[in-house]
């Protein structure tokens, strides 16, 4: 667990900085696309395989896959609350967290095979994309200038605090629920709220939409790892999962930029 915590804390600054720069240069949709990559959850499953065995890692991958339902539910709730109902970023984020936790606790009682989980998650993501607030007709307001060092530093600090809170308390809830809580929207929450404060709800929703569409990639990643890590081992299963994820994520980027 200490290695997992160190990994998450170490990766956070790089991911926040990269997503912030991408948002300034290519728009918030691309920034969200970057955040949707399983850059923390995938290494966590890897470390669990080394520390607890491939069977434990396979089960955790299945739980993380199912947790994407809760993550996308948060994104959908945040978007509707902030853009359509005009609720401020703090209340939208807090209510979105409530939706995430409620969904996670409900899913904790679901016992479904890995393939069925994947099919259900993919169907749910298509449904979420269908009901996402339309943003194509909305123009992003001009940025108030490039992000300052203090702004990015504040994002990193907020992210680190959220990671510490979630990581330290998840073990108290048991392995099943902990797996479901792994996709907690740490990066999405911090970046969306920051964008919301600086540029308004429309820009924040474009970011959240990019992060949500990109969730098809971790869904495929955790399906492959969960299904193959026991029989193939860590190296082969991760190699195939990473290759498939990069191809799919590149396709999703082209789709997002066309839209």
C-alpha positions as CSV (number, residue, x, y, z in Angstrom):
1,X,0.0,0.0,0.0
2,X,2.9,2.4,0.7
3,X,4.3,1.8,-2.8
4,X,0.8,2.4,-4.3
5,X,0.5,5.7,-2.4
6,X,4.0,6.9,-3.4
7,X,3.1,6.0,-7.1
8,X,-0.1,8.0,-7.0
9,X,1.5,11.0,-5.3
10,X,4.5,11.0,-7.7
11,X,2.4,10.8,-10.9
12,X,-0.1,13.5,-9.9
13,X,2.1,16.5,-10.7
14,X,3.1,15.2,-14.1
15,X,-0.5,14.5,-15.1
16,X,-1.9,17.8,-13.8
17,X,0.8,19.8,-15.5
18,X,0.4,17.9,-18.8
19,X,-3.4,18.3,-18.8
20,X,-3.1,22.0,-17.9
21,X,-0.7,22.7,-20.8
22,X,-2.9,20.7,-23.2
23,X,-6.0,22.6,-22.1
24,X,-4.2,25.9,-22.9
25,X,-2.8,24.8,-26.2
26,X,-5.5,22.5,-27.7
27,X,-8.6,23.1,-25.7
28,X,-10.3,21.5,-22.7
29,X,-11.7,18.5,-24.6
30,X,-8.2,17.3,-25.3
31,X,-7.2,18.0,-21.7
32,X,-10.0,15.8,-20.6
33,X,-8.9,13.1,-23.0
34,X,-5.5,13.0,-21.4
35,X,-6.9,12.7,-17.9
36,X,-9.1,9.7,-18.9
37,X,-6.0,7.6,-19.4
38,X,-5.5,5.0,-16.6
39,X,-2.1,6.5,-15.7
40,X,-2.6,5.8,-12.0
41,X,-5.0,3.0,-11.8
42,X,-3.1,0.8,-14.3
43,X,0.2,1.0,-12.3
44,X,-1.8,0.3,-9.1
45,X,-3.1,-2.9,-10.5
46,X,0.4,-3.8,-11.6
47,X,1.8,-3.3,-8.1
48,X,-1.1,-5.3,-6.6
49,X,-0.2,-8.2,-8.9
50,X,3.4,-8.0,-7.6
51,X,2.4,-7.7,-4.0
52,X,-0.8,-9.8,-3.7
53,X,-0.7,-12.1,-6.7
54,X,-2.3,-12.2,-10.2
55,X,-5.6,-13.5,-8.8
56,X,-6.0,-10.5,-6.5
57,X,-5.0,-8.2,-9.4
58,X,-7.5,-9.8,-11.7
59,X,-10.3,-9.2,-9.2
60,X,-9.2,-5.7,-8.6
61,X,-9.1,-4.9,-12.3
62,X,-12.7,-6.1,-12.5
63,X,-13.7,-3.8,-9.7
64,X,-12.0,-0.9,-11.3
65,X,-13.7,-1.6,-14.6
66,X,-17.1,-1.5,-12.9
67,X,-16.1,1.6,-11.1
68,X,-16.0,3.5,-14.4
69,X,-19.8,3.5,-14.2
70,X,-19.6,5.7,-11.0
71,X,-16.9,7.9,-12.5
72,X,-19.0,8.6,-15.6
73,X,-22.1,9.2,-13.4
74,X,-20.1,11.9,-11.6
75,X,-19.2,13.5,-14.9
76,X,-22.8,13.5,-16.2
77,X,-24.1,14.9,-12.9
78,X,-21.5,17.6,-12.7
79,X,-22.2,18.7,-16.3
80,X,-26.0,18.9,-16.0
81,X,-25.8,20.6,-12.6
82,X,-23.3,23.3,-13.7
83,X,-24.3,23.9,-17.3
84,X,-28.1,23.3,-17.4
85,X,-29.0,24.2,-13.8
86,X,-26.4,26.9,-13.4
87,X,-25.1,25.6,-10.1
88,X,-21.7,26.8,-9.0
89,X,-18.6,24.6,-9.2
90,X,-18.4,23.7,-5.5
91,X,-22.0,22.5,-5.2
92,X,-21.8,20.7,-8.6
93,X,-18.7,18.9,-7.6
94,X,-20.0,18.0,-4.1
95,X,-23.3,16.7,-5.5
96,X,-21.3,14.8,-8.2
97,X,-19.3,13.1,-5.5
98,X,-22.5,12.1,-3.8
99,X,-23.6,10.5,-7.1
100,X,-20.3,8.7,-7.4
101,X,-20.4,7.3,-3.9
102,X,-24.1,6.3,-4.1
103,X,-23.3,4.5,-7.4
104,X,-20.3,2.7,-5.9
105,X,-22.2,1.5,-2.9
106,X,-25.0,0.1,-5.1
107,X,-22.5,-1.6,-7.4
108,X,-20.8,-3.1,-4.4
109,X,-23.7,-5.5,-4.1
110,X,-23.5,-6.5,-7.8
111,X,-21.7,-9.8,-8.6
112,X,-21.2,-10.1,-12.3
113,X,-18.6,-11.8,-14.5
114,X,-15.9,-9.7,-16.1
115,X,-17.2,-9.9,-19.6
116,X,-20.7,-8.9,-18.5
117,X,-19.2,-6.0,-16.5
118,X,-17.4,-4.8,-19.7
119,X,-20.5,-5.0,-21.8
120,X,-22.5,-3.2,-19.2
121,X,-19.9,-0.5,-18.7
122,X,-19.6,0.1,-22.5
123,X,-23.4,0.3,-22.9
124,X,-23.5,2.7,-20.0
125,X,-20.8,4.9,-21.4
126,X,-22.6,5.1,-24.8
127,X,-25.8,6.1,-22.8
128,X,-23.9,8.8,-20.9
129,X,-22.5,10.2,-24.1
130,X,-26.0,10.3,-25.5
131,X,-27.4,12.3,-22.6
132,X,-24.4,14.6,-22.1
133,X,-25.2,18.3,-22.4
134,X,-24.5,19.5,-25.9
135,X,-21.5,21.9,-26.0
136,X,-20.6,22.1,-29.7
137,X,-22.7,25.3,-30.1
138,X,-20.9,26.9,-27.1
139,X,-17.7,28.7,-27.6
140,X,-15.0,28.6,-24.9
141,X,-14.4,32.1,-23.4
142,X,-11.0,33.5,-24.0
143,X,-8.5,32.3,-21.4
144,X,-7.6,34.8,-18.8
145,X,-4.0,34.1,-19.6
146,X,-1.7,31.1,-19.4
147,X,-1.8,29.3,-16.2
148,X,0.4,30.7,-13.5
149,X,2.8,28.6,-11.5
150,X,0.6,29.3,-8.4
151,X,-2.5,28.1,-10.2
152,X,-0.9,24.8,-11.3
153,X,0.7,24.4,-7.9
154,X,-2.7,24.8,-6.3
155,X,-4.1,22.1,-8.6
156,X,-1.3,19.7,-7.7
157,X,-1.7,20.4,-3.9
158,X,-5.5,19.8,-4.1
159,X,-5.0,16.6,-6.1
160,X,-2.4,15.3,-3.6
161,X,-4.8,16.0,-0.7
162,X,-7.7,14.2,-2.4
163,X,-5.4,11.2,-3.2
164,X,-4.3,11.0,0.4
165,X,-7.8,11.1,1.7
166,X,-9.1,8.5,-0.7
167,X,-6.1,6.1,-0.4
168,X,-5.9,6.2,3.3
169,X,-9.6,5.5,3.9
170,X,-10.3,3.0,1.1
171,X,-8.8,0.0,3.0
172,X,-11.4,0.4,5.7
173,X,-14.2,-0.4,3.2
174,X,-12.9,-3.8,2.1
175,X,-11.3,-5.0,-1.1
176,X,-14.5,-5.1,-3.2
177,X,-15.6,-1.5,-2.4
178,X,-12.0,-0.3,-2.5
179,X,-11.7,-1.5,-6.1
180,X,-14.9,0.4,-7.0
181,X,-13.5,3.5,-5.4
182,X,-10.2,3.4,-7.3
183,X,-11.6,5.5,-10.2
184,X,-12.7,8.3,-7.8
185,X,-12.6,11.5,-9.9
186,X,-9.6,13.1,-8.3
187,X,-8.1,14.7,-11.5
188,X,-11.5,15.4,-13.1
189,X,-12.7,17.2,-9.9
190,X,-9.6,19.3,-9.5
191,X,-9.2,20.3,-13.1
192,X,-13.0,20.8,-13.8
193,X,-13.4,23.1,-10.8
194,X,-10.4,25.1,-11.7
195,X,-11.5,25.5,-15.3
196,X,-15.0,26.3,-14.1
197,X,-13.7,29.1,-11.9
198,X,-11.5,30.6,-14.6
199,X,-13.6,30.2,-17.7
200,X,-17.1,29.2,-16.8
201,X,-19.3,26.1,-16.9
202,X,-19.2,25.6,-20.7
203,X,-15.4,25.2,-20.7
204,X,-15.5,22.9,-17.7
205,X,-18.2,20.7,-19.3
206,X,-16.1,20.4,-22.5
207,X,-13.2,19.2,-20.3
208,X,-15.5,16.7,-18.5
209,X,-16.9,15.5,-21.7
210,X,-13.5,14.7,-23.1
211,X,-12.6,12.9,-19.9
212,X,-15.8,10.8,-20.1
213,X,-15.5,9.8,-23.8
214,X,-12.0,8.7,-23.1
215,X,-13.2,6.2,-20.5
216,X,-13.7,3.6,-23.2
217,X,-9.9,3.2,-23.1
218,X,-9.5,2.2,-19.5
219,X,-12.6,-0.1,-20.0
220,X,-10.7,-2.0,-22.7
221,X,-7.5,-1.9,-20.6
222,X,-9.0,-3.5,-17.5
223,X,-10.9,-6.0,-19.5
224,X,-7.7,-7.3,-21.1
225,X,-5.8,-7.3,-17.8
226,X,-8.6,-8.8,-15.8
227,X,-9.2,-11.6,-18.3
228,X,-5.5,-12.5,-19.1
229,X,-3.3,-11.7,-16.2
230,X,-3.8,-15.0,-14.5
231,X,-3.1,-17.1,-17.5
232,X,-0.6,-14.9,-19.4
233,X,1.2,-13.2,-16.5
234,X,1.8,-9.6,-15.8
235,X,4.2,-8.8,-18.7
236,X,2.2,-10.3,-21.6
237,X,-1.2,-9.1,-20.4
238,X,0.0,-5.5,-19.8
239,X,1.8,-5.4,-23.1
240,X,-1.4,-6.3,-25.0
241,X,-3.6,-4.0,-22.8
242,X,-1.2,-1.0,-23.4
243,X,-1.1,-1.6,-27.1
244,X,-4.8,-1.9,-27.5
245,X,-5.4,1.2,-25.2
246,X,-3.0,3.4,-27.2
247,X,-4.7,2.5,-30.5
248,X,-8.2,3.1,-29.1
249,X,-7.3,6.3,-27.4
250,X,-5.8,7.7,-30.6
251,X,-9.0,6.9,-32.4
252,X,-11.0,8.6,-29.6
253,X,-8.9,11.8,-29.9
254,X,-9.6,12.0,-33.7
255,X,-13.3,11.6,-32.9
256,X,-13.3,14.3,-30.3
257,X,-11.4,16.7,-32.4
258,X,-13.8,16.2,-35.4
259,X,-16.7,16.9,-33.1
